[in-house]
Structure formats: structure tokens, C-alpha cells
């Protein structure tokens, strides 16, 4: 067995290890905390409080301003990077239950994409801790991309990909496929029914918000106006402008909070 094989075997053992289970649980709790704060900020936004940005970055800033807030944000950063390790191991050595070929690679690429998402959130937490975590939007980065050859097409493709991810979350929530992330105990009895209901609401609400984010990027690409793009906060601001917008925003905010609660349930009843 050569060095590469030894490394692969060691990584495979790590992916199946108890320590990784504990690491994933810590990361899921941190992820849940961020979603609870985002949901709370969205509800505040619905009632006219614009003092904080209802986004992951805004949630981290809000956490940092609380007593022991920096300690909590450090915990979020560590938790996110633990989730990155999990997803990268899953990308390299997981999904053995899937058949060889396209299906396994699809699941591996999904794991890689989630590693990127967790890594970005962990990096945002570090930027907040070291004073470089701007609450600003994404329009400046979008403007740079728009200035490239074929830039509007790139921005449009990114928007479609984001919207597609949001639709996938909605479908996952509606079909309750997310329940496979809970062990048998977490899916049974009254508590299991409650977990599934909370997860369903959370996945659908988060998915709808992400679809709006993707739509903003597509609209920016079509109109060649980078300032029309934006992240979650701008998407929620857009929802606020709809008929019955404040009530829609309250519903989405509570739904995102439900997603956070489901992260806690998943941490308790982890099924990898």
C-alpha cells in the first residue's frame, strides 16, 4: 500500500469516526444559532427596525455586540470550519451507499458546495471578529463581474444557480426528504412529528428567501444594474415591498428561525 492509499484509508476512518460526529453536532448548533438570529432580525425588519442587517453577516454582528458575543462568534467560526471538514471528507470518501457514476458524483458535488457555504460563513465570522466584517451588500463585487467580458451572463448564471438551490430547498422541505438527516428516534413519536414539521417550515421558508436572492442577481444581469443584486438582506427588503409584505416577511423570518431549530434537532438526532 503506497502513501496515497494510506492517506485515503486514514481519511475514510476519520469520516466514520465518533470524533467527527461530535464535531458535526457542534457545527450544526452553531449553524442553528446563526439562523435563529437571522430570523429574529427579519421579524424586526418587518416591524420597521432597520438598525441591523437581516443576513448571516448581520446576525454575526448582532451576536458580537452581545455580552460574551465574541466568544459565541468564535464558536460559530470553529463550528463552521468543523462542518467544512465533514463535507470535504464526505466529498472525498462519503456517499458509498450511492451507486457508482453520476448519482454518487452528484451527491459528492453537493457536499463540496455545502463546504463552500460553511466556509464562507466561517470566514465571515472571522472577519467580524477581526474588524473587517462589513455589513455592506454584494453590489460592488457584482459590478466588478459585470465589467468582465460576458459579465452579465456570468451574473445571470450565478443568479439562476442560487435560485435553483432555493427551489431545491423548497422541494426538499415539501417532500420532507430532509427527515433522512434524523436518526430513527428523531423521526418517531410526537417529538419526531414536531421535528419534521419544524424542518418542513424551515426548509421552505429558507428556500423561498434564497429564490428571491437569485432573482435579484438575474434582474441585475438583465438590466445591467449591479446595485439591483444583493444578498439575503436585500431579498428580505424586496419582500417587504410586496402587498402584505410585512406579514410575508414575518412568516419567512419565523420560518428561517424554524430552520435554526431543526439544526438543533439534527444535532441531537444526527444521522450521517
N, C-alpha and C positions, 0 to 999 in steps of 0.2 A: 504494500500500500504506500503510495507516494504522499508527499506533504499536502498536496491538494485534497486527496481523499481523506487524510486525517483531519484537515480543516473542515471539510464538508460534514464528516461524521460528528465532530465536536459541535458544529453549529446545529446539526439536526438534534443532538441531545439537548442543547440549550433550548431549542424550540419546544421540546417536550417536557422541560424541567418544571419543578414546583416553584423555583425562584421566579421564573417568568410569569407564572400565574399570579404571584403576589405583585409583581411589577405592573402587570396589566390592570389589576384591580386598583392600584394606586393611581395609575394614569386615567382610568375611567372615572374615578371620583373627581379628579382634577378637571376633567373634561365636563363633567356634570355641573361642577361649581360655575364654570365659565358660562354655560348655557342658562343656568338659573339667573345669573346677573344680567345677561343679555335680555332674557325675557322680562325681568323686572324693569330694565331701562326702557324697553319697548312700551310697556304699560305706562310708565311715567311720561314717555313721549306722547302717547295718545291723549294724556290729560294736560298736555301743554308744557311739560318740563323739558326744555332743550339744553339743560346745563351739562348733560353727558351724552356721549355718542353711543347709540344702541348698536354696538358691534363688538366683536371679540376684543379689539383694541380698547374700545371704550369701557368694556367690562373689566379689563385688566387695570386700566387707570383707576376705575372706581374701587376696585379691590385694594390697590396700592395706597389709596387715601384713607383706608380704614385702620383702626388700631391693629397692630401686628399684620398690616396689609402686605408689607414687603415679604414677610415670611410666607404668607399664603401664595403670593405671586411666584416666589421661588419654588414653592411646592407645585404650582401649575407648570412651571418650566420643566422641572425634573419629571413630572408626570407625563408631559407631552413627549419628552425625549425617550422615556421608557416605552411609550406607545410606538414611537418610531422604530425602536429596536425590535419590538414584537412584529410589526408589519414588515420590516425588512427580512426578518427570519422567515416569516410566512411567505414572502415573495420568493425567497431562495429555496426554502425547504418544506413549505406547507402545501395544503390542498392535495394531499396524497389520495384523499377519497375520490377526487375527480378523475375522470378518465383522461388518459394521455391525449394531448393535442390541444385543440382550440379552447375547450372548456377550462382546462387547467390553466392555460396561459391567460385566459380572460380573468380568472379569479386572482392569479398572481399579479396582473397589472392593476386590478382593483386595490389589492393590498399595497402596491407601490404608490398608487395615487393617494391612499389614505395616509401613508407615511409622509408624503409631501405636505398634506394638510396639517397633520400633527406637528411636523417640523416647523412649518410656518407659524403656527400658534405658539410653539415653544420659543421660537426666535423673537416673536412679538413680545412675549413675556420678558425676555432678557433685555430687549430694547427699553421697555418700560422701567425695568429695574436700574438700568444704567443711564437713564435720562434721555434716550434717543427714540422714545416711542411716540411718534407724532399721532395725534388724533385725526389728522387730515385724511382726505379721501384718496382715490386712486386716479383722479383725472390727470395728474401730471405724468404718471407713468404711461397712461393710455395715450396722452398727447405725443410722447416720445415714440411709441409704437406706431401711431397714426402717421408720423412723419417718415417712416420707412417705406421703401418700395413695397407696394401691396399691403401697407399697414392697415387700411380699413378692412381688408379681407381677413387679416390676422385677428384683429379685434372682434370682428363678427364671428369668426370661428371659435374664439375663446368664449364669446357670449353664448353661442349655441352649445358648447361643451358644458358650460356652467348650468345653463337651463336644462340640458339633458340629465345632468347629475341631480338637479332638483326634482325633475319628473321621476327619476329612478327612486328617490327617497319617498315621494308620494305613493308610487306603486308599491314599494316595499312596505310602507305603512298600511295602505289599504288592504293588501293581501295578507298582512300580518306575518310576512316572511321573516321579519326581524326576530320573531319569537324563537327562532332556532339558535339565537345567541344566548338563550337562557337554558340552564340545565332542567332536568325533568321536574325537580322540586319547584323551580321558579315558574313553571308553566301550569302547575296543578293547584287545585283548590281556589278559594276566594282570593287569596293573595296573588296567585298566578293570573287570575282573570283581571285583577286590578293592574298588575304589571303590563299585561298585554294591552289593556285599554289606554293606559298612560303612554305606552310606546306608540300605539297607533296614532293618537292625537299628536304626539311629539314629532314623529316622522313626517306626517302630512303637513303640519304647520311649518316645520323647518324646510321641507321641500318646496312649499309654495313661496316662502321668502327667497329661497335661492333661485327659483324660476324667475322672480322679478329682478334679481341681481343680473342674471343672464340676459334678460330682456333689455335692461339698461345698456349693457355693452353692445348688443345688437343695434339698438336705436342709435347709439353714439357712432357706430360704424356706418350706418345708413345715412345719417345726417352729417357725418364728418365733423362732429362736435364732441371733442373728448370730455368736456365738462358734463355731458349727459350720462357718462358712465359713472359707476360708483360701486361701493361695497354694500354691505348689509344695512348700514345706517341710512344711506341714500335710498335704498329699496324700501325701507320702512317709512321714510319720509314721503315717498311716492304713494304708498298705500294710504297714507294719511290724507292725501288729496282726493281720494275716491269718494263717491257717495257712501255715507255711513263709514267713512274711513277710520275715525277714532275707534269705532266698535270692532271693525275688522282688525285693526292694529292690536287692540286688547286681546282679541281671540288668538292672533298669531303669537303675541308675547306670552300668553299663558301656555300656548302650545309648545313654544320653544322651551319654556320652563318645564313642561312635561317631558320633553326630550332629556333635559338635565336629570330629572328624577329617574327616568328609565336607565340612564347611565349608572346611577347608584344601584338600581335593581340588578343590572347586568353585572356590576362589580361583585355583588353578593352571590349571585347565581351564575357565575361565569361558565359558559360552555364554549370551549375553543375547538 
